[in-house]
């Protein structure tokens, strides 16, 4: 493997890599105008590593996404991701990277239509309904999404995928001396089993002691959800190697060797810049937009979309007018008649309301205007009562108008602060990095995406907190 090359007289900013559902930013130390030369010309400079191996630390990396609480407390646990260092300065400190790359110990490049199948190109996946060969970002995971639950698989987009715009899935800079930097781009796709597919199978010990694909343990299967029965027929009993434990409200030992049966491409997520080793903070102020849902019209929401002077909504997220172009406002779209959620608060607790229209999803505008799919109104949370936050946490709990059960919620009183810490610790040549990002996430502009907009609460806030272990790898 070729050693990283270096550029001459280039003005650069320093950047860093921390993968997830995402990135990390902080200004690096060092001289931005330092000449870039071949590191091998200076005998006092240690040979540059060729790659970085990045692993999200399970239980210490979480994501709270959207305003409904359904996608809060998602624990991030992924297969280690390898990126290549492509350019370094003369001191072998500030390096550029891109990826993902093949790993020496893990085979994470799989056919999306059947992730039991390893591959090296799309040709190896021909004949499958989803016939792309891509690097997986972690094992599949279950969500209490849709009536029977669903199975999700994240993967890295390739340059040829439309949303990638010809770019690698991961691009950025890393400072090998300080462990600081930024990721310039992170592009992920998601497959989900067809509607009504059920939750993922687990990779569990069989009676013989060998791990095989099986239905989830009963304690990991909430009432009302079912396993992907077609996947159980196709792959049940086959041998498997478990990935890192993960999950949302449905934990489990999942494996790419136990795939979903009918995967469809659900969405693409392209994230530019942002997760910071210095941490992140957001405050609820009067600059935030008023919520567009009539039930919360007198309250501020964390996020909305930019709206033109004639009241037409875009798909560009914002937290205030300053995030929008001249002549636009953050929020204030006038063409949404949202469908109320299923529950209201009665004298004895949550009760079904009679004005919820099952032909539309909760909070969905009943006059679709977003690519025929229908936008959703903005809400601060789905609380029927107060959002109860304890101990300085970023989120709390409440009774949900969406589910009639206890769910997670973002508080939205003026002055509310949401914080994510950041830190870099270098031990025994490895980097242990805590990083955060708080951002407004756009609604998804597609028919499939409209399901996510309603269930997640998009546009809405996303609070990322990641902890990574990053190790250097030398020429292979």
C-alpha positions, 0 to 999 in steps of 0.5 A: 500500500502506497504511503500518503502523498504530500502537497506543496505550498497549499493553504489548508485547514486542519480537519478530523475524522470521527464516524457514526451517523456522522462527523466531528469538528474543531480547529486544529493546531499547527500552521495552516500555511506550512509547506507540504512535502514528502514526510520521508525526506526528514529523518526526524519525522516518524513514518506516516500511518497509511490508515485510521481505524475508527470504532464507535464505543457502544453505550457511549455514543447516542443519537436523539433524532426528531421531535416525536421521541420515537428515534431518541436514545439510539445507541451507536455501535458499529463495525470498525471503519477504516479510512485511508490517509491520502495527504500529510504535511511535512511533520506528518501531523495534519493529514487528509483522509477518505474512505471507507476502505477494505478492512484486514479483519472484517468483511463489511462489503456486502450485497444490500439485497442479501447481506450474507453475500460478500462482494467486490462490485455490483456485478456480484449482486446481480439478480437481487432486487437491491443489487448494489455492493456497498460497505455496511455501517454496522449491523442491522437494527430493529426499530418500533417503527410501523405497526409490526416493527421494522429492520434497518441497515445503514451503509456507506453510499458510493460515489456513483450513488446520486446523493453522493455527487461523485464524492467518497462517502467519508472525506476530511482531515485528521491531526495525528498530534492532537487528535482534532479535526473535522469530517467534511462529508459523511454520506450514508444510505438506509435500507428497510424491510418492506412495509409490515416486514417486522423486526430483525432476526438475532444471531443467537447460540443454538442448542449445539452452541453454534450461533445461528439466525433466530427469532428475537428473544421474547424479552427483546420483542415488545408487545405488538411487534413481530419478527420478519417472518419471511426472513426467518423462513429464508435465513433461520438456522443459518450460521452467523457472526454477531456484530457489536450489540446495539439497538434503540428500545429494542436491543439485541445481538444482530448480524449482517449474516441475518439479513432482512428479506425484502430490503428497499432503499429508504433514504440517503443522508449526506452530512457536511461538516460539524461534530466538534471535539469542543462539544456543542450547545443549542439554546431555545430563544425567541429567534427560534421559529414558532411551531406550525402545528395549531396545537402548539402555535403559541410555542417555539420549535427548535427547527423548521424549514426555510419559507419563501415570501409567498409562503411556500416551504422548501426542504432546507432546515433552519433554526432561525431566519439567519439560516435562510436566504435573503427574503426567506423566513424560518418557518411560517408556511401557510399551506398545511392542514395537519392530521392530528395524532391518535391520542388526547389526554382524557380524565383517566389518561390517554384516550383515542380522539375521533378527529384523527384521519387514518388515511394520513399519518400523524402531523402530515399536511392533508394537502400534500405539496412536497413531491406528492408525499405530504409535509408534516407540521412542526411540533416541539414534542408529542407530549400530552403533559409536561416534558419531565427532564431530570439531572440536567439531561438533554431530553426528558419523558412524557405521555405521547399523543402519538403512541399513548405511551411514555416516550422521550421528548425535547423540552422547549421552554425559553432559555432551555440549553442542550449541551454535548461535551467534547474531549480528546484523550491520547493513550498508548498511541490511540485516540479516545474522542468525545464529540458532539453535533446539534443540528436541524434535520430536513424533512425527506423529500420522497414518498418513503421519506414521508413515513419517516417525517411523521414518525421521527418528527422532521424537520426537527432537532438532532443531538449527536453524542459520539465516543470513538477509539481511533487507532493508526495503521501502517502500510499493509 
